[in-house]
Amino acid sequence: MKQGLTPTRDAGLLAIAVFKLFKGVVLIALGLGAVRLLNPVTVHRLFYPGTVEEVIDQRSHRKRQIAGTAVIGTEGTGEDLADVMAALNMSPMLKGKS
């Protein structure tokens, strides 16, 4: 070992090594993330009929329909208003009482 080496140089080399290790780990993580984006993801929704899940699924489907048609600008028809009001008054508790 050379006589002229000081501890500050060793600390500098250690800092460089840690930085390069960190950089390598980050690049590997980014590469894995990019590969993951290339693979398609399939989502399946399963629920039992005649349960609360069915009511929730019907409501979410109906809300998607309303959201797609309710925001139509400033020219809404009476039918659209009635549709929105009917959706706001929907309740599983009131089912069959109307």
C-alpha positions in Angstrom: 0.0 0.0 0.0 1.3 3.5 -0.8 2.3 5.7 2.1 0.5 8.9 0.6 -3.1 7.7 0.8 -5.3 9.5 3.2 -8.6 8.5 4.7 -10.5 11.3 2.8 -9.6 9.6 -0.5 -10.9 6.3 0.7 -14.1 8.0 1.8 -14.4 9.6 -1.6 -14.0 6.2 -3.3 -16.6 4.7 -1.0 -19.0 7.5 -1.9 -18.5 6.9 -5.6 -19.0 3.2 -5.2 -22.2 3.7 -3.2 -23.5 6.1 -5.9 -22.7 3.7 -8.7 -24.5 0.9 -6.8 -27.5 3.1 -6.2 -27.5 4.1 -9.9 -27.4 0.4 -11.0 -30.3 -0.6 -8.7 -32.4 2.3 -10.0 -31.7 1.4 -13.6 -32.6 -2.2 -13.0 -35.8 -1.2 -11.3 -36.7 1.1 -14.2 -36.0 -1.7 -16.7 -38.2 -4.1 -14.9 -41.0 -1.5 -14.7 -40.7 -0.9 -18.5 -41.0 -4.6 -19.2 -44.0 -4.8 -16.9 -45.7 -2.1 -18.9 -45.4 -4.1 -22.1 -47.4 -7.0 -20.6 -51.2 -6.6 -20.8 -53.2 -7.0 -17.6 -56.7 -8.6 -17.6 -59.1 -7.8 -14.8 -62.1 -10.1 -14.1 -65.0 -9.1 -11.9 -66.8 -11.9 -10.1 -69.9 -11.6 -8.0 -72.8 -13.8 -6.8 -76.3 -12.9 -8.1 -79.0 -12.0 -5.6 -76.5 -10.4 -3.1 -75.4 -6.9 -2.2 -72.7 -7.2 -4.8 -75.3 -7.4 -7.5 -77.0 -4.2 -6.3 -73.6 -2.5 -6.1 -72.8 -3.7 -9.6 -76.1 -2.5 -11.0 -75.7 0.9 -9.3 -72.1 1.4 -10.6 -73.2 0.4 -14.1 -76.1 2.8 -13.9 -73.8 5.6 -12.6 -71.5 5.1 -15.5 -74.4 5.4 -18.0 -75.6 8.6 -16.3 -72.1 10.0 -16.2 -71.8 9.3 -19.9 -75.0 11.0 -20.8 -75.8 13.5 -18.0 -73.0 16.0 -18.8 -74.2 17.0 -22.3 -73.7 20.7 -22.0 -76.2 23.4 -21.4 -79.0 21.8 -23.6 -80.6 19.1 -21.4 -84.0 17.7 -22.2 -86.7 17.0 -19.7 -86.1 13.3 -20.2 -82.5 13.8 -19.2 -83.5 15.6 -16.0 -86.0 12.9 -15.2 -83.3 10.3 -15.7 -80.9 12.1 -13.3 -83.6 12.6 -10.7 -84.7 8.9 -10.9 -81.0 7.9 -10.4 -80.7 10.2 -7.3 -83.9 8.6 -5.8 -82.7 5.0 -6.4 -82.4 3.0 -3.2 -82.4 -0.7 -2.5 -84.3 0.1 0.7 -87.2 1.7 -1.3 -87.3 -1.1 -3.9 -90.8 -2.3 -4.5 -92.4 0.6 -2.5 -92.8 2.9 -5.5 
